[in-house]
């Protein structure tokens, strides 16, 4: 099974010059925990999670009107749509992340998450292993 078979292709993207408040509101309205940051050509520049907004933004005293680029992760681990689900699970586990942007060249076309893996019967064990690795790291922070 390939990543393209389980990824979410309903993308809610933002721009690097959007404010923390705008991205926070977007997350709340769309019920998502991460928003890819893209340019006008839909090229992936970074990603910001709800945790990023809290830890790198509000907890650091950033104003809600500051630009989200100050909180986003730029050095992202990504995958391509033809990567196997097993390999995507290995990446999530190895890098202890919960979401993996799916790109075609520089353009983001979807996101595969730990939850996507957990929803697939064939990848239950992969999701469980990844979650165990991620949870071990979270426990020490």
The first five atom37 places (N, CA, C, CB, O) and aatype in JSON, in Angstrom:
{
  "aatype": [20, 20, 20, 20, 20, 20, 20, 20, 20, 20, 20, 20, 20, 20, 20, 20, 20, 20, 20, 20, 20, 20, 20, 20, 20, 20, 20, 20, 20, 20, 20, 20, 20, 20, 20, 20, 20, 20, 20, 20, 20, 20, 20, 20, 20, 20, 20, 20, 20, 20, 20, 20, 20, 20, 20, 20, 20, 20, 20, 20, 20, 20, 20, 20, 20, 20, 20, 20, 20, 20, 20, 20, 20, 20, 20, 20, 20, 20, 20, 20, 20, 20, 20, 20, 20, 20, 20, 20, 20, 20, 20, 20, 20, 20, 20, 20, 20, 20, 20, 20, 20, 20, 20, 20, 20, 20, 20, 20, 20, 20, 20, 20, 20, 20, 20, 20, 20, 20, 20, 20, 20, 20, 20, 20, 20, 20, 20, 20, 20, 20, 20, 20, 20, 20, 20, 20, 20, 20, 20, 20, 20],
  "atom_mask": [
    [1, 1, 1, 1, 1],
    [1, 1, 1, 1, 1],
    [1, 1, 1, 1, 1],
    [1, 1, 1, 1, 1],
    [1, 1, 1, 1, 1],
    [1, 1, 1, 1, 1],
    [1, 1, 1, 1, 1],
    [1, 1, 1, 1, 1],
    [1, 1, 1, 1, 1],
    [1, 1, 1, 1, 1],
    [1, 1, 1, 1, 1],
    [1, 1, 1, 1, 1],
    [1, 1, 1, 1, 1],
    [1, 1, 1, 1, 1],
    [1, 1, 1, 1, 1],
    [1, 1, 1, 1, 1],
    [1, 1, 1, 1, 1],
    [1, 1, 1, 1, 1],
    [1, 1, 1, 1, 1],
    [1, 1, 1, 1, 1],
    [1, 1, 1, 1, 1],
    [1, 1, 1, 1, 1],
    [1, 1, 1, 1, 1],
    [1, 1, 1, 1, 1],
    [1, 1, 1, 1, 1],
    [1, 1, 1, 1, 1],
    [1, 1, 1, 1, 1],
    [1, 1, 1, 1, 1],
    [1, 1, 1, 1, 1],
    [1, 1, 1, 1, 1],
    [1, 1, 1, 1, 1],
    [1, 1, 1, 1, 1],
    [1, 1, 1, 1, 1],
    [1, 1, 1, 1, 1],
    [1, 1, 1, 1, 1],
    [1, 1, 1, 1, 1],
    [1, 1, 1, 1, 1],
    [1, 1, 1, 1, 1],
    [1, 1, 1, 1, 1],
    [1, 1, 1, 1, 1],
    [1, 1, 1, 1, 1],
    [1, 1, 1, 1, 1],
    [1, 1, 1, 1, 1],
    [1, 1, 1, 1, 1],
    [1, 1, 1, 1, 1],
    [1, 1, 1, 1, 1],
    [1, 1, 1, 1, 1],
    [1, 1, 1, 1, 1],
    [1, 1, 1, 1, 1],
    [1, 1, 1, 1, 1],
    [1, 1, 1, 1, 1],
    [1, 1, 1, 1, 1],
    [1, 1, 1, 1, 1],
    [1, 1, 1, 1, 1],
    [1, 1, 1, 1, 1],
    [1, 1, 1, 1, 1],
    [1, 1, 1, 1, 1],
    [1, 1, 1, 1, 1],
    [1, 1, 1, 1, 1],
    [1, 1, 1, 1, 1],
    [1, 1, 1, 1, 1],
    [1, 1, 1, 1, 1],
    [1, 1, 1, 1, 1],
    [1, 1, 1, 1, 1],
    [1, 1, 1, 1, 1],
    [1, 1, 1, 1, 1],
    [1, 1, 1, 1, 1],
    [1, 1, 1, 1, 1],
    [1, 1, 1, 1, 1],
    [1, 1, 1, 1, 1],
    [1, 1, 1, 1, 1],
    [1, 1, 1, 1, 1],
    [1, 1, 1, 1, 1],
    [1, 1, 1, 1, 1],
    [1, 1, 1, 1, 1],
    [1, 1, 1, 1, 1],
    [1, 1, 1, 1, 1],
    [1, 1, 1, 1, 1],
    [1, 1, 1, 1, 1],
    [1, 1, 1, 1, 1],
    [1, 1, 1, 1, 1],
    [1, 1, 1, 1, 1],
    [1, 1, 1, 1, 1],
    [1, 1, 1, 1, 1],
    [1, 1, 1, 1, 1],
    [1, 1, 1, 1, 1],
    [1, 1, 1, 1, 1],
    [1, 1, 1, 1, 1],
    [1, 1, 1, 1, 1],
    [1, 1, 1, 1, 1],
    [1, 1, 1, 1, 1],
    [1, 1, 1, 1, 1],
    [1, 1, 1, 1, 1],
    [1, 1, 1, 1, 1],
    [1, 1, 1, 1, 1],
    [1, 1, 1, 1, 1],
    [1, 1, 1, 1, 1],
    [1, 1, 1, 1, 1],
    [1, 1, 1, 1, 1],
    [1, 1, 1, 1, 1],
    [1, 1, 1, 1, 1],
    [1, 1, 1, 1, 1],
    [1, 1, 1, 1, 1],
    [1, 1, 1, 1, 1],
    [1, 1, 1, 1, 1],
    [1, 1, 1, 1, 1],
    [1, 1, 1, 1, 1],
    [1, 1, 1, 1, 1],
    [1, 1, 1, 1, 1],
    [1, 1, 1, 1, 1],
    [1, 1, 1, 1, 1],
    [1, 1, 1, 1, 1],
    [1, 1, 1, 1, 1],
    [1, 1, 1, 1, 1],
    [1, 1, 1, 1, 1],
    [1, 1, 1, 1, 1],
    [1, 1, 1, 1, 1],
    [1, 1, 1, 1, 1],
    [1, 1, 1, 1, 1],
    [1, 1, 1, 1, 1],
    [1, 1, 1, 1, 1],
    [1, 1, 1, 1, 1],
    [1, 1, 1, 1, 1],
    [1, 1, 1, 1, 1],
    [1, 1, 1, 1, 1],
    [1, 1, 1, 1, 1],
    [1, 1, 1, 1, 1],
    [1, 1, 1, 1, 1],
    [1, 1, 1, 1, 1],
    [1, 1, 1, 1, 1],
    [1, 1, 1, 1, 1],
    [1, 1, 1, 1, 1],
    [1, 1, 1, 1, 1],
    [1, 1, 1, 1, 1],
    [1, 1, 1, 1, 1],
    [1, 1, 1, 1, 1],
    [1, 1, 1, 1, 1],
    [1, 1, 1, 1, 1],
    [1, 1, 1, 1, 1],
    [1, 1, 1, 1, 1],
    [1, 1, 1, 1, 1]
  ],
  "atom_positions": [
    [[0.85, -1.17, 0.0], [0.0, 0.0, 0.0], [0.9, 1.25, 0.0], [-0.97, -0.01, 1.23], [1.94, 1.28, 0.65]],
    [[0.47, 2.25, -0.74], [1.24, 3.49, -0.89], [0.64, 4.62, -0.05], [1.29, 3.91, -2.38], [-0.53, 4.58, 0.33]],
    [[1.48, 5.62, 0.22], [1.05, 6.79, 0.98], [-0.15, 7.46, 0.32], [2.21, 7.8, 1.12], [-1.07, 7.9, 1.01]],
    [[-0.15, 7.53, -1.01], [-1.25, 8.19, -1.72], [-2.6, 7.54, -1.43], [-0.99, 8.18, -3.23], [-3.64, 8.18, -1.59]],
    [[-2.59, 6.27, -1.02], [-3.83, 5.55, -0.73], [-4.45, 5.93, 0.61], [-3.57, 4.06, -0.75], [-5.65, 5.72, 0.82]],
    [[-3.65, 6.49, 1.52], [-4.18, 6.8, 2.85], [-4.02, 8.26, 3.26], [-3.51, 5.94, 3.87], [-4.57, 8.68, 4.28]],
    [[-3.27, 9.04, 2.49], [-3.01, 10.43, 2.88], [-4.28, 11.27, 2.82], [-1.94, 11.04, 1.98], [-5.23, 10.96, 2.1]],
    [[-4.28, 12.33, 3.59], [-5.34, 13.32, 3.5], [-4.92, 14.33, 2.45], [-5.6, 14.01, 4.89], [-3.85, 14.93, 2.53]],
    [[-5.78, 14.52, 1.45], [-5.46, 15.51, 0.42], [-6.31, 16.77, 0.56], [-5.64, 14.91, -0.96], [-6.26, 17.66, -0.29]],
    [[-7.08, 16.82, 1.64], [-7.81, 18.06, 1.97], [-6.84, 18.93, 2.76], [-9.16, 17.76, 2.79], [-6.71, 18.78, 3.98]],
    [[-6.18, 19.83, 2.07], [-5.15, 20.64, 2.7], [-5.67, 22.02, 3.06], [-3.94, 20.77, 1.79], [-6.36, 22.68, 2.28]],
    [[-5.33, 22.43, 4.24], [-5.6, 23.77, 4.72], [-4.22, 24.4, 4.91], [-6.48, 23.78, 6.06], [-3.53, 24.1, 5.89]],
    [[-3.83, 25.26, 3.99], [-2.5, 25.87, 4.03], [-2.57, 27.32, 4.45], [-1.81, 25.74, 2.67], [-3.62, 27.96, 4.39]],
    [[-1.43, 27.82, 4.86], [-1.31, 29.21, 5.25], [-0.05, 29.76, 4.61], [-1.28, 29.38, 6.79], [0.73, 29.03, 4.01]],
    [[0.14, 31.06, 4.75], [1.33, 31.73, 4.21], [2.25, 32.12, 5.36], [0.94, 32.99, 3.38], [1.8, 32.28, 6.49]],
    [[3.52, 32.27, 5.07], [4.52, 32.6, 6.09], [4.24, 33.95, 6.74], [5.92, 32.58, 5.49], [4.63, 34.18, 7.88]],
    [[3.58, 34.86, 6.01], [3.32, 36.18, 6.56], [1.96, 36.28, 7.25], [3.41, 37.21, 5.47], [1.56, 37.37, 7.68]],
    [[1.24, 35.16, 7.35], [0.0, 35.16, 8.13], [0.34, 35.3, 9.62], [-0.82, 33.87, 7.87], [1.43, 34.91, 10.05]],
    [[-0.58, 35.83, 10.37], [-0.33, 36.04, 11.8], [-0.59, 34.77, 12.61], [-1.2, 37.18, 12.33], [-1.27, 33.85, 12.16]],
    [[-0.03, 34.75, 13.81], [-0.28, 33.64, 14.73], [-1.77, 33.51, 14.98], [0.47, 33.84, 16.07], [-2.31, 32.41, 15.01]],
    [[-2.44, 34.64, 15.16], [-3.88, 34.63, 15.42], [-4.65, 34.03, 14.24], [-4.38, 36.06, 15.69], [-5.57, 33.24, 14.45]],
    [[-4.28, 34.39, 13.02], [-4.98, 33.88, 11.83], [-4.8, 32.37, 11.71], [-4.47, 34.58, 10.56], [-5.75, 31.66, 11.4]],
    [[-3.59, 31.88, 11.94], [-3.33, 30.44, 11.83], [-4.02, 29.69, 12.97], [-1.81, 30.15, 11.84], [-4.56, 28.6, 12.76]],
    [[-4.01, 30.26, 14.17], [-4.71, 29.64, 15.3], [-6.2, 29.52, 15.0], [-4.5, 30.46, 16.59], [-6.81, 28.49, 15.26]],
    [[-6.79, 30.57, 14.45], [-8.21, 30.56, 14.1], [-8.49, 29.54, 13.0], [-8.66, 31.97, 13.65], [-9.5, 28.84, 13.04]],
    [[-7.59, 29.46, 12.02], [-7.74, 28.48, 10.94], [-7.74, 27.06, 11.5], [-6.6, 28.66, 9.9], [-8.55, 26.23, 11.11]],
    [[-6.82, 26.78, 12.42], [-6.76, 25.46, 13.05], [-8.06, 25.15, 13.79], [-5.57, 25.38, 14.02], [-8.58, 24.04, 13.69]],
    [[-8.56, 26.11, 14.52], [-9.8, 25.91, 15.27], [-10.98, 25.68, 14.33], [-10.07, 27.11, 16.18], [-11.78, 24.77, 14.54]],
    [[-11.09, 26.5, 13.3], [-12.22, 26.4, 12.37], [-12.19, 25.11, 11.55], [-12.22, 27.57, 11.44], [-13.24, 24.54, 11.26]],
    [[-11.0, 24.66, 11.19], [-10.86, 23.47, 10.34], [-10.64, 22.19, 11.16], [-9.71, 23.65, 9.36], [-10.59, 21.09, 10.61]],
    [[-10.5, 22.34, 12.48], [-10.26, 21.22, 13.38], [-9.05, 20.41, 12.96], [-11.49, 20.32, 13.43], [-9.11, 19.19, 12.81]],
    [[-7.92, 21.12, 12.78], [-6.65, 20.49, 12.44], [-5.59, 20.91, 13.44], [-6.21, 20.86, 10.99], [-5.69, 21.98, 14.05]],
    [[-4.59, 20.07, 13.61], [-3.52, 20.36, 14.56], [-2.24, 20.81, 13.9], [-3.24, 19.16, 15.38], [-1.26, 21.12, 14.58]],
    [[-2.23, 20.87, 12.57], [-1.04, 21.31, 11.84], [-1.48, 21.97, 10.55], [-0.08, 20.12, 11.56], [-2.44, 21.55, 9.9]],
    [[-0.74, 23.01, 10.18], [-1.03, 23.73, 8.94], [0.27, 23.88, 8.16], [-1.68, 25.13, 9.24], [1.23, 24.46, 8.66]],
    [[0.31, 23.35, 6.93], [1.47, 23.58, 6.08], [1.56, 25.06, 5.72], [1.4, 22.71, 4.8], [0.55, 25.73, 5.52]],
    [[2.78, 25.55, 5.64], [3.03, 26.93, 5.24], [3.58, 26.87, 3.82], [4.04, 27.67, 6.22], [4.61, 26.24, 3.56]],
    [[2.89, 27.54, 2.89], [3.21, 27.43, 1.47], [3.36, 28.81, 0.84], [2.13, 26.64, 0.74], [2.9, 29.81, 1.37]],
    [[4.02, 28.83, -0.33], [4.08, 30.06, -1.11], [2.93, 30.06, -2.11], [5.45, 30.2, -1.84], [2.06, 29.19, -2.06]],
    [[2.92, 31.02, -3.01], [1.81, 31.16, -3.97], [1.72, 29.99, -4.96], [1.97, 32.44, -4.74], [0.65, 29.75, -5.53]],
    [[2.82, 29.26, -5.16], [2.81, 28.12, -6.07], [2.53, 26.81, -5.34], [4.15, 28.03, -6.81], [2.69, 25.73, -5.91]],
    [[2.12, 26.91, -4.09], [1.82, 25.74, -3.25], [3.08, 24.94, -2.9], [0.8, 24.84, -3.96], [3.0, 23.76, -2.58]],
    [[4.24, 25.61, -2.98], [5.49, 24.98, -2.58], [5.57, 25.0, -1.06], [6.72, 25.69, -3.22], [5.29, 26.02, -0.43]],
    [[5.93, 23.89, -0.5], [6.0, 23.75, 0.95], [7.21, 24.49, 1.51], [6.04, 22.27, 1.35], [8.35, 24.21, 1.13]],
    [[6.96, 25.44, 2.41], [8.03, 26.21, 3.06], [8.28, 25.74, 4.49], [7.68, 27.7, 3.06], [9.39, 25.84, 5.0]],
    [[7.24, 25.22, 5.12], [7.35, 24.8, 6.51], [6.02, 24.25, 6.98], [7.79, 25.97, 7.41], [5.09, 24.07, 6.19]],
    [[5.95, 24.0, 8.26], [4.71, 23.53, 8.87], [4.64, 24.11, 10.28], [4.64, 21.96, 8.89], [5.67, 24.27, 10.94]],
    [[3.46, 24.41, 10.72], [3.27, 24.88, 12.08], [2.18, 24.02, 12.72], [2.88, 26.41, 12.12], [1.13, 23.77, 12.13]],
    [[2.47, 23.57, 13.93], [1.51, 22.76, 14.67], [0.92, 23.58, 15.8], [2.18, 21.47, 15.22], [1.42, 24.65, 16.14]],
    [[-0.15, 23.06, 16.38], [-0.73, 23.75, 17.53], [0.3, 23.85, 18.65], [-2.0, 23.01, 18.02], [0.34, 24.85, 19.37]],
    [[1.12, 22.83, 18.79], [2.18, 22.85, 19.8], [3.21, 23.95, 19.5], [2.89, 21.47, 19.86], [3.66, 24.64, 20.41]],
    [[3.57, 24.1, 18.23], [4.5, 25.17, 17.83], [3.95, 26.54, 18.23], [4.76, 25.13, 16.31], [4.68, 27.38, 18.76]],
    [[2.66, 26.75, 17.97], [2.05, 28.04, 18.31], [2.15, 28.33, 19.81], [0.57, 28.07, 17.87], [2.41, 29.46, 20.22]],
    [[1.95, 27.3, 20.6], [2.0, 27.48, 22.06], [3.44, 27.63, 22.53], [1.34, 26.29, 22.78], [3.77, 28.62, 23.2]],
    [[4.32, 26.66, 22.19], [5.68, 26.64, 22.73], [6.57, 27.72, 22.12], [6.3, 25.27, 22.49], [7.26, 28.44, 22.84]],
    [[6.56, 27.83, 20.8], [7.44, 28.8, 20.12], [6.81, 30.17, 19.97], [7.83, 28.28, 18.76], [7.49, 31.14, 19.64]],
    [[5.51, 30.24, 20.2], [4.81, 31.5, 20.02], [4.37, 32.12, 21.31], [3.63, 31.3, 19.15], [5.08, 32.92, 21.92]],
    [[3.18, 31.74, 21.74], [2.56, 32.39, 22.89], [3.37, 32.25, 24.18], [1.19, 31.83, 23.11], [3.45, 33.21, 24.95]],
    [[3.96, 31.09, 24.43], [4.75, 30.89, 25.66], [6.03, 31.72, 25.65], [5.1, 29.41, 25.84], [6.6, 32.01, 26.7]],
    [[6.47, 32.11, 24.46], [7.65, 32.96, 24.33], [7.29, 34.44, 24.31], [8.42, 32.6, 23.05], [8.15, 35.3, 24.09]],
    [[6.02, 34.74, 24.55], [5.58, 36.13, 24.62], [5.31, 36.77, 23.28], [6.6, 36.92, 25.33], [5.18, 37.99, 23.19]],
    [[5.21, 35.96, 22.23], [4.92, 36.53, 20.91], [3.49, 37.06, 20.87], [5.15, 35.48, 19.79], [2.58, 36.47, 21.45]],
    [[3.33, 38.15, 20.2], [2.02, 38.79, 20.02], [1.22, 38.02, 18.97], [2.19, 40.29, 19.6], [1.8, 37.53, 18.0]],
    [[-0.08, 37.9, 19.14], [-0.91, 37.2, 18.16], [-0.82, 37.78, 16.74], [-2.33, 37.21, 18.61], [-1.17, 37.1, 15.77]],
    [[-0.36, 39.02, 16.63], [-0.25, 39.65, 15.3], [1.12, 39.45, 14.65], [-0.54, 41.12, 15.41], [1.36, 39.94, 13.55]],
    [[2.02, 38.72, 15.33], [3.33, 38.44, 14.72], [3.17, 37.37, 13.64], [4.36, 37.97, 15.79], [2.18, 36.63, 13.63]],
    [[4.14, 37.3, 12.75], [4.07, 36.38, 11.62], [4.35, 34.94, 12.05], [5.06, 36.8, 10.54], [5.21, 34.68, 12.89]],
    [[3.6, 34.01, 11.46], [3.71, 32.6, 11.82], [5.07, 32.01, 11.44], [2.59, 31.82, 11.15], [5.48, 31.0, 12.01]],
    [[5.76, 32.62, 10.49], [7.07, 32.09, 10.09], [8.04, 32.03, 11.28], [7.67, 32.95, 8.97], [9.01, 31.27, 11.25]],
    [[7.78, 32.82, 12.31], [8.64, 32.81, 13.5], [8.45, 31.54, 14.34], [8.35, 34.03, 14.36], [9.29, 31.23, 15.19]],
    [[7.37, 30.82, 14.11], [7.06, 29.62, 14.89], [7.13, 28.33, 14.08], [5.69, 29.74, 15.47], [7.11, 27.24, 14.65]],
    [[7.22, 28.44, 12.77], [7.11, 27.24, 11.94], [8.4, 26.44, 11.92], [6.72, 27.62, 10.52], [9.48, 26.97, 12.15]],
    [[8.25, 25.16, 11.64], [9.38, 24.27, 11.43], [9.71, 24.3, 9.95], [9.08, 22.81, 11.92], [8.84, 24.06, 9.11]],
    [[10.96, 24.61, 9.64], [11.36, 24.71, 8.24], [12.04, 23.45, 7.73], [12.28, 25.89, 8.05], [11.84, 23.06, 6.58]],
    [[12.82, 22.81, 8.56], [13.53, 21.59, 8.16], [12.63, 20.39, 8.39], [14.88, 21.43, 8.94], [12.69, 19.75, 9.44]],
    [[11.8, 20.11, 7.41], [10.79, 19.08, 7.57], [11.22, 17.78, 6.93], [9.47, 19.53, 6.99], [11.97, 17.75, 5.96]],
    [[10.72, 16.71, 7.5], [10.83, 15.4, 6.89], [9.58, 15.26, 6.02], [10.95, 14.24, 7.97], [8.46, 15.45, 6.51]],
    [[9.75, 14.93, 4.76], [8.63, 14.77, 3.84], [8.72, 13.4, 3.17], [8.61, 15.91, 2.79], [9.71, 12.68, 3.32]],
    [[7.68, 13.07, 2.43], [7.71, 11.85, 1.64], [7.01, 12.12, 0.32], [7.03, 10.67, 2.41], [6.36, 13.15, 0.13]],
    [[7.15, 11.18, -0.59], [6.45, 11.27, -1.87], [5.27, 10.31, -1.87], [7.41, 10.95, -3.05], [5.23, 9.37, -1.09]],
    [[4.33, 10.56, -2.74], [3.07, 9.82, -2.75], [3.24, 8.33, -3.02], [2.16, 10.4, -3.77], [2.39, 7.53, -2.61]],
    [[4.31, 7.92, -3.69], [4.51, 6.51, -4.01], [5.32, 5.76, -2.96], [5.2, 6.39, -5.34], [5.61, 4.58, -3.14]],
    [[5.68, 6.43, -1.86], [6.36, 5.74, -0.77], [5.4, 4.74, -0.15], [6.88, 6.76, 0.29], [4.2, 4.99, -0.06]],
    [[5.93, 3.61, 0.29], [5.07, 2.62, 0.93], [4.64, 3.12, 2.31], [5.79, 1.26, 1.05], [5.34, 3.91, 2.94]],
    [[3.5, 2.65, 2.74], [2.98, 2.99, 4.06], [3.96, 2.54, 5.15], [1.58, 2.35, 4.29], [4.17, 3.23, 6.15]],
    [[4.57, 1.36, 4.94], [5.56, 0.86, 5.9], [6.72, 1.84, 6.05], [6.09, -0.52, 5.47], [7.15, 2.13, 7.17]],
    [[7.22, 2.34, 4.93], [8.35, 3.29, 4.95], [7.94, 4.6, 5.63], [8.86, 3.56, 3.51], [8.73, 5.18, 6.38]],
    [[6.73, 5.07, 5.36], [6.24, 6.3, 5.99], [6.18, 6.11, 7.51], [4.84, 6.69, 5.44], [6.56, 7.0, 8.27]],
    [[5.7, 4.96, 7.94], [5.66, 4.66, 9.37], [7.04, 4.65, 9.98], [4.98, 3.33, 9.62], [7.24, 5.12, 11.1]],
    [[8.01, 4.11, 9.25], [9.39, 4.11, 9.73], [9.91, 5.53, 9.89], [10.29, 3.32, 8.77], [10.61, 5.84, 10.86]],
    [[9.58, 6.41, 8.93], [10.01, 7.81, 9.02], [9.4, 8.5, 10.24], [9.63, 8.57, 7.74], [10.09, 9.21, 10.97]],
    [[8.1, 8.29, 10.45], [7.44, 8.88, 11.61], [8.13, 8.42, 12.89], [5.94, 8.51, 11.64], [8.39, 9.22, 13.79]],
    [[8.4, 7.14, 12.97], [9.03, 6.57, 14.16], [10.46, 7.07, 14.34], [9.02, 5.04, 14.08], [10.83, 7.52, 15.42]],
    [[11.24, 6.99, 13.28], [12.65, 7.39, 13.35], [12.82, 8.85, 13.76], [13.32, 7.16, 12.0], [13.69, 9.18, 14.58]],
    [[11.99, 9.71, 13.19], [12.12, 11.15, 13.46], [11.19, 11.62, 14.57], [11.83, 11.94, 12.19], [11.17, 12.8, 14.92]],
    [[10.42, 10.69, 15.13], [9.52, 10.96, 16.26], [8.59, 12.14, 15.97], [10.33, 11.22, 17.53], [8.49, 13.1, 16.74]],
    [[7.92, 12.02, 14.84], [6.94, 13.03, 14.42], [5.59, 12.36, 14.2], [7.41, 13.75, 13.11], [5.51, 11.14, 14.06]],
    [[4.55, 13.15, 14.19], [3.19, 12.62, 14.05], [2.57, 12.87, 12.68], [2.31, 13.21, 15.11], [1.54, 12.28, 12.34]],
    [[3.19, 13.75, 11.89], [2.64, 14.09, 10.58], [3.77, 14.17, 9.56], [1.86, 15.43, 10.64], [4.87, 14.62, 9.87]],
    [[3.47, 13.73, 8.36], [4.45, 13.7, 7.29], [3.86, 14.35, 6.04], [4.91, 12.24, 7.0], [2.98, 13.77, 5.4]],
    [[4.33, 15.56, 5.67], [3.84, 16.18, 4.45], [4.2, 15.32, 3.23], [4.42, 17.61, 4.3], [5.3, 14.78, 3.14]],
    [[3.27, 15.21, 2.31], [3.48, 14.46, 1.08], [3.68, 15.47, -0.03], [2.27, 13.49, 0.76], [2.84, 16.34, -0.26]],
    [[4.82, 15.35, -0.73], [5.17, 16.34, -1.76], [5.35, 15.67, -3.12], [6.45, 17.09, -1.36], [5.67, 14.49, -3.23]],
    [[5.12, 16.48, -4.13], [5.43, 16.11, -5.51], [6.35, 17.23, -5.98], [4.11, 15.95, -6.45], [5.89, 18.33, -6.28]],
    [[7.63, 16.94, -6.03], [8.61, 18.0, -6.26], [8.66, 18.87, -5.02], [8.26, 18.85, -7.54], [8.93, 18.38, -3.93]],
    [[8.39, 20.17, -5.18], [8.34, 21.1, -4.05], [6.92, 21.36, -3.58], [9.01, 22.41, -4.41], [6.71, 21.99, -2.55]],
    [[5.94, 20.86, -4.35], [4.53, 21.15, -4.07], [3.95, 20.14, -3.08], [3.71, 21.15, -5.37], [4.12, 18.93, -3.23]],
    [[3.26, 20.65, -2.07], [2.59, 19.77, -1.12], [1.27, 19.3, -1.73], [2.34, 20.49, 0.25], [0.49, 20.08, -2.28]],
    [[1.04, 17.98, -1.63], [-0.19, 17.43, -2.19], [-1.03, 16.7, -1.14], [0.14, 16.48, -3.33], [-2.15, 16.28, -1.42]],
    [[-0.48, 16.54, 0.06], [-1.22, 15.86, 1.11], [-0.41, 15.76, 2.39], [-1.63, 14.47, 0.65], [0.72, 16.23, 2.48]],
    [[-1.02, 15.13, 3.37], [-0.35, 14.86, 4.65], [-0.76, 13.46, 5.08], [-0.72, 15.94, 5.74], [-1.93, 13.09, 4.99]],
    [[0.2, 12.7, 5.54], [-0.09, 11.4, 6.14], [0.26, 11.51, 7.61], [0.7, 10.22, 5.43], [1.33, 11.99, 7.97]],
    [[-0.65, 11.06, 8.45], [-0.45, 11.2, 9.89], [-0.42, 9.84, 10.56], [-1.56, 12.05, 10.51], [-0.76, 8.82, 9.96]],
    [[0.0, 9.85, 11.78], [-0.02, 8.65, 12.6], [-1.44, 8.09, 12.65], [0.5, 8.95, 14.02], [-1.62, 6.87, 12.61]],
    [[-2.43, 8.96, 12.73], [-3.83, 8.51, 12.74], [-4.21, 7.83, 11.43], [-4.76, 9.7, 13.0], [-4.96, 6.85, 11.44]],
    [[-3.7, 8.33, 10.3], [-3.97, 7.69, 9.01], [-3.42, 6.26, 9.01], [-3.34, 8.49, 7.85], [-4.08, 5.34, 8.54]],
    [[-2.22, 6.09, 9.55], [-1.63, 4.76, 9.63], [-2.43, 3.86, 10.56], [-0.18, 4.84, 10.11], [-2.65, 2.69, 10.25]],
    [[-2.87, 4.39, 11.67], [-3.63, 3.61, 12.64], [-4.98, 3.17, 12.07], [-3.84, 4.42, 13.93], [-5.51, 2.14, 12.48]],
    [[-5.52, 3.94, 11.14], [-6.82, 3.6, 10.53], [-6.72, 2.5, 9.49], [-7.42, 4.83, 9.9], [-7.74, 1.95, 9.08]],
    [[-5.51, 2.18, 9.06], [-5.3, 1.13, 8.08], [-4.98, -0.18, 8.78], [-4.18, 1.51, 7.1], [-4.02, -0.24, 9.55]],
    [[-5.75, -1.22, 8.54], [-5.53, -2.51, 9.19], [-4.13, -3.04, 8.93], [-6.56, -3.52, 8.72], [-3.51, -3.6, 9.83]],
    [[-3.64, -2.88, 7.72], [-2.34, -3.42, 7.37], [-1.19, -2.69, 8.05], [-2.15, -3.36, 5.88], [-0.07, -3.19, 8.1]],
    [[-1.47, -1.5, 8.57], [-0.38, -0.72, 9.15], [-0.56, -0.5, 10.65], [-0.28, 0.61, 8.45], [0.14, 0.33, 11.24]],
    [[-1.48, -1.21, 11.28], [-1.68, -1.07, 12.72], [-0.39, -1.23, 13.5], [-2.69, -2.07, 13.21], [-0.1, -0.44, 14.4]],
    [[0.39, -2.25, 13.16], [1.63, -2.5, 13.89], [2.64, -1.37, 13.67], [2.24, -3.83, 13.47], [3.39, -1.03, 14.59]],
    [[2.66, -0.79, 12.48], [3.57, 0.32, 12.18], [3.19, 1.53, 13.02], [3.53, 0.68, 10.68], [4.05, 2.17, 13.63]],
    [[1.9, 1.84, 13.06], [1.42, 2.97, 13.84], [1.71, 2.76, 15.32], [-0.09, 3.19, 13.62], [2.12, 3.69, 16.01]],
    [[1.5, 1.55, 15.81], [1.75, 1.26, 17.22], [3.22, 1.44, 17.56], [1.31, -0.16, 17.56], [3.55, 2.02, 18.59]],
    [[4.11, 0.96, 16.69], [5.54, 1.12, 16.92], [5.94, 2.6, 16.89], [6.35, 0.33, 15.88], [6.7, 3.06, 17.74]],
    [[5.43, 3.33, 15.91], [5.75, 4.76, 15.8], [5.26, 5.51, 17.02], [5.14, 5.36, 14.52], [5.98, 6.32, 17.59]],
    [[4.03, 5.23, 17.44], [3.48, 5.91, 18.61], [4.29, 5.59, 19.86], [2.02, 5.52, 18.81], [4.51, 6.46, 20.7]],
    [[4.72, 4.35, 19.97], [5.54, 3.98, 21.13], [6.84, 4.77, 21.14], [5.84, 2.47, 21.11], [7.24, 5.27, 22.19]],
    [[7.5, 4.88, 19.98], [8.75, 5.65, 19.89], [8.52, 7.13, 20.19], [9.37, 5.48, 18.51], [9.31, 7.75, 20.9]],
    [[7.44, 7.69, 19.64], [7.13, 9.11, 19.85], [6.77, 9.35, 21.31], [5.98, 9.57, 18.92], [7.21, 10.33, 21.91]],
    [[5.99, 8.47, 21.89], [5.58, 8.61, 23.28], [6.74, 8.52, 24.24], [4.55, 7.57, 23.63], [6.78, 9.21, 25.26]],
    [[7.71, 7.66, 23.92], [8.9, 7.56, 24.76], [9.63, 8.89, 24.8], [9.84, 6.47, 24.25], [10.08, 9.31, 25.87]],
    [[9.76, 9.57, 23.67], [10.41, 10.87, 23.63], [9.58, 11.89, 24.4], [10.61, 11.34, 22.17], [10.13, 12.66, 25.19]],
    [[8.27, 11.91, 24.18], [7.4, 12.87, 24.84], [7.47, 12.72, 26.34], [5.96, 12.71, 24.37], [7.39, 13.71, 27.07]],
    [[7.63, 11.49, 26.83], [7.67, 11.21, 28.26], [8.85, 11.92, 28.93], [7.75, 9.7, 28.51], [8.76, 12.29, 30.1]],
    [[9.95, 12.1, 28.21], [11.14, 12.68, 28.81], [11.22, 14.19, 28.65], [12.36, 12.06, 28.2], [12.14, 14.82, 29.17]],
    [[10.27, 14.79, 27.94], [10.29, 16.26, 27.74], [9.3, 16.93, 28.62], [10.01, 16.62, 26.29], [9.17, 18.16, 28.59]]
  ]
}
